[in-house]
Amino acid sequence: MKALLQRVTQASVAVDNAEIASISKGCLALVGVEPHDGPEHASRLAERMVTYRMFADDSGRMNRSLVDIGGGLLLVSQFTLVADTRKGTRPGFSTAATPNVAEPLFEALVKQAQHRLGNVQVGRFGADMQVSLVNDGPVTFWLSVPG
């Protein structure tokens, strides 16, 4: 599993022009699931996301996590994150898990994150979503859990 984790001052997701999820200070995570991923990957990625130190402490150093600041986490499934872009001008998607594999693993990730953090919001799996954010910094990290 892979996640593009972005520190935000606000983020939201809309489907059919209706907002379905939003957070204020926290992180937006775009999540891609690969065919070899399993429940252990979802658990490990959730743990990393909520404890990743990307918020400033009193000295201005990135030493605080979402758990530490009580921030929100907005999770959005995005299969294009795991596309094969190594050659040509069109991405290949054989490196992404099929929806019947990816959806239960994404849901497992959501449950694991909710278990660890109070404010977890979620986009709609497989939907055409409009994601809005104000990236704080900008601060963006690529997290992966090897398979």
C-alpha positions in Angstrom: 0.0 0.0 0.0 1.1 3.5 -0.7 -0.1 6.9 0.5 0.6 10.4 -0.5 0.3 12.2 2.8 -0.2 16.0 2.7 -0.2 18.3 5.7 -3.2 20.6 5.3 -5.0 23.4 7.0 -8.2 22.2 5.5 -9.3 19.5 3.0 -12.6 18.2 1.7 -14.1 15.7 -0.8 -17.2 16.2 -2.9 -19.2 13.7 -5.0 -21.8 15.0 -7.5 -21.1 18.6 -6.2 -22.1 17.6 -2.6 -19.4 17.7 0.1 -19.2 14.2 1.8 -16.2 14.7 4.1 -14.0 17.5 5.4 -11.3 18.2 7.9 -9.5 21.3 9.2 -5.9 21.0 10.4 -4.5 17.6 9.7 -3.6 15.4 6.8 -5.1 14.4 3.5 -4.0 10.9 2.5 -4.4 9.7 -1.1 -4.1 5.9 -0.9 -3.3 3.3 -3.5 -3.6 -0.5 -3.1 -1.4 -3.0 -4.9 -2.3 -6.6 -5.7 0.0 -8.2 -3.2 -1.3 -6.0 -0.2 -3.1 -7.6 2.7 -4.6 -6.6 6.0 -1.2 -6.4 7.7 -0.3 -3.6 5.2 -3.4 -1.7 6.0 -2.7 -1.9 9.7 0.9 -0.8 9.3 0.1 2.1 6.9 -2.6 3.3 9.3 -0.1 3.3 12.2 2.5 5.2 10.2 0.0 7.8 9.0 -1.3 8.8 12.4 2.1 8.7 14.1 4.2 10.3 11.3 5.9 13.4 12.7 5.1 16.2 10.3 3.8 18.9 12.5 6.0 21.5 14.3 6.8 21.3 18.0 7.5 24.4 20.1 11.0 24.6 18.5 9.7 24.6 15.0 10.9 21.1 14.3 8.7 18.4 12.7 8.3 16.4 15.9 4.6 16.0 16.3 2.1 13.6 14.8 -1.7 13.7 14.1 -2.2 11.9 17.4 -0.1 14.5 19.2 -2.0 17.5 17.7 -5.4 16.0 17.6 -5.6 16.6 13.9 -8.0 15.2 11.3 -7.2 12.6 8.7 -9.0 12.5 5.3 -8.6 9.2 3.5 -9.2 9.1 -0.3 -8.7 5.9 -2.4 -6.8 6.7 -5.6 -5.7 3.7 -7.7 -3.7 5.9 -10.0 -1.0 6.3 -7.3 0.2 2.8 -8.0 0.1 3.1 -11.8 3.0 1.9 -13.9 4.5 5.0 -15.4 8.0 3.7 -16.3 7.6 4.0 -20.0 5.5 5.6 -22.7 3.0 8.4 -22.3 0.0 6.4 -21.0 -0.1 4.8 -17.5 -0.6 1.1 -17.0 -2.9 -0.1 -14.2 -1.9 -3.7 -13.9 0.1 -2.7 -10.8 -3.1 -1.6 -9.0 -5.3 -4.1 -7.1 -8.7 -4.8 -8.6 -11.6 -3.1 -6.9 -12.8 -6.3 -5.3 -9.4 -6.7 -3.6 -8.7 -3.0 -3.0 -12.0 -1.9 -1.4 -11.9 -4.3 1.6 -8.3 -3.4 2.2 -9.1 0.3 2.0 -11.9 -0.2 4.5 -9.5 -2.1 6.8 -7.2 0.9 6.6 -10.1 3.2 7.5 -11.0 1.1 10.5 -7.4 0.9 11.7 -7.0 4.6 11.4 -10.4 5.2 13.2 -9.2 2.9 16.0 -6.0 5.1 16.5 -7.4 8.6 15.8 -10.7 10.4 16.7 -11.3 12.4 13.5 -11.1 10.2 10.4 -13.1 11.2 7.4 -13.3 9.2 4.1 -14.0 9.8 0.5 -16.2 7.4 -1.5 -14.4 4.3 -2.9 -14.5 4.2 -6.7 -16.4 7.4 -7.0 -15.5 10.4 -9.2 -14.5 12.8 -6.4 -13.4 16.4 -6.3 -10.8 16.8 -3.7 -9.9 20.3 -2.3 -7.1 21.1 0.0 -4.9 23.8 1.3 -1.5 22.2 1.6 0.3 23.6 4.7 4.0 24.3 4.0 3.7 22.7 1.5 4.5 19.5 3.4 4.0 16.2 1.5 5.4 12.7 2.1 5.2 9.5 0.1 4.6 6.6 2.5 4.7 3.0 1.5 4.5 -0.3 3.3 6.5 -2.9 1.4 4.8 -6.2 0.5 
